[in-house]
Amino acid sequence: MEKVALAGNLGFLSLGDILQLIGSSGGSGVLEISSPYRQEPGCIYFSKGNIINAHTPDAKGLDAVYALFGWLDGEYEFREQPVSVHKVITSNRMEIILDGLRLIDDGKTEILGPSPPERTGPDPTAPPLIRRHFVDYTYVVDEEFYSTGEKVTQEKRHGNWIWVVLEGTLDIIKSTPKGPLTVTRVGSGAFIGSVTSFLFQENTRKATVVATTDVQLGVLDAQRMAQEFATLRPELRNFILSLDRRLNQATTACVDQYLGIDNASKVIRDKHQKLIRDPKERRLARIERGNAIIMRETAHGGLYIANLTPGDYIGAVPFLDIGHEPHQASVFASGSLATVDIDLKTLGEEYEDLSLTLKNLIENVAINISLTTNVAGNLLKRNRQKSS
């Protein structure tokens, strides 16, 4: 049975925002987009929030999704319904959004409607805005307001507050010897702070957060979140903390590329085994011994992302997409690597039982991993183009 879950005008909500909204809600169905400049509509098909296929009058699959980013004037309607189309798109949602916007900027996508506004920011490689559209206000214990240009957090200072953005936009900035680098931009529904923020340990801020508009933040109930986290099985707790560590490493890789530091060949020098997993195979493993290097192979060379050690996880996660292995990155391992497979059914069921706030926070970390990796890839591309 079809149900219209979302509808509106593309002038009010961009395709990138629409894809984030449907993805974050885990929706399954068809997004139909109509344009006064085309007689027939374009369609994007979703399964549990993942884009699996698309078509326009002139294109199919991923090419069709990219073409629809150029449909700037028109209407959209998302209908929740069973989807039986063949899955031909395996790229993660945030990577598709980044590539779609990049093709617009590069003039490689036909524009139907008025020209898009120029995207500006502290760095031309800065990613598009991360938004979520579901906030559980029962977890909000207070509200804070920041004016444009105000700092919410300062890198390397201590703090255990965690916020959800209610209104406005903010830049997440890393300091470097070459000056500040914007690694992420966040808007309504996104989080400021990570899992470690509410564990009541000595938490050092990993980045500076600056309001780019007037901002309203919701202060989250850290004690309540810590209590829920403590009730989880050790496997899920450890997996969540491993995601947080991977984000920190992806951010470091991003800064390295900004500084022109390329460690790709060095870090895999003694890694003689490349783990090749079938992308269709849903396997997740915990590292027991040794280490594994996560590398993305790009048209501009290898991109070193992370060095995973005992307690970290490698493989596919059916309920999250971090934009790494097995589709968008490879795993190089030491000869001493030993892993144990994880029961994905049990892990997934416990994840689905989490509160909306904790689940959204975890997905926020996953989205940031994907986005930060793509920013690092853009910087690698820029570096190679400069040197050629």
C-alpha positions, 0 to 999 in steps of 0.5 A: 500500500502506497503512502505519501510520506514527504512532498514539496518544492525543490526550491524549498528543500534541495535534493541533497537534503531530501536524500538525507531526510529519507535516508535518516528515517530508513524509508523504503519507497519511491522518490518521484521528481518532476520538472517543468523542463521535462515531460516525464518525471525522474525516480529514485528508489530506496530500500531501508534508507539506501538508494538502490536504483534510479531513472530519468528520461535520459539516464539510469542508475547512479547517472540518473541520480546525478542528473536529478541534482540538476533539476533545481526547479520542480516538485518531489513526492516520496511514497512509502511502498514495497520496492522490487527494482533491481539494486544497481547502486552500491555507493553510500548516501553521503558519497552520492550527495557529495559527488552530485554536488561536485558534478554541479560545481564542475559544470558536468551536470545539466541545470534545469532551472535557475543556476544554483547559488555559489557555495562558500566556506572557509575552504573550497573542499568543505562538505555540504551540510549534515542535517537530520530531521528527527529530534527527540525532545524528551532528551533535551534538558536545556537550550542554549543560544549562540550568535553568528561567529561565536564558538560553542567548543574550543579544540583541546579544551575539556568538556562533557556537554553534548548538544543537538542542533535545533536551529542554525548551522555550525562549522566543525573546524580543526586547527592545523599549522596551515590554518583552520580546516573545516571538516564538517558542517552541521545543521538542524538535527545533527549532534555536537559531541560524541559518545565519549562526551557523555561517559563522564570521563576526562573528555578533550574536544577534538575540534572547534565548533563555530556558529555560522548563523544564529544557533539554537542548541538543545543540551542533551541529558548526558546522564540518561544517555550514559545509563542507556549506553551502560545497559548495552551488551559489551559487543555493541558498546565496543563497536560504537566506541570503535566507530568513534575512534575511526572517525578520529583517525579519518579526521587526522587523515583529512588534516594530513592531506590538507598539510600535504602529508601522504602516508599511503605507501609508507603505512602499507609497506609491511602489509602483505595481505589484502583482504578481499571481501565480496561486497554482497557478503555481510560479515563484520569481524572484531580484530583480536590481534594485529592491525588492519589499514583502511585504504581508499583507491582513487583515480589520484592514488591511494588514500590512507584512512585509518589504522585499526587495532585490537578491539576495532571492527572491519567489514560490512555493517548492515544497519550503518554505512560509513563509506569504507569497506567493503564497497569504498575502501580496501583492508590491508592486514599484517601477517599476524592479523586475527579476527573473530566474526560478529553475530550481525543478527544479534547486534542489529536487533539490539541497535534497532532497540536503542532510543531514537536519540542514541541511534541518531547519534551513532548514525551521526558518527557514521555520516561524519566518517563518510563525509570526512573521508570524502573531504580527505579524498578531495584534498588528495585530488587537489594536491595531485593536481597541483603537483602535476 
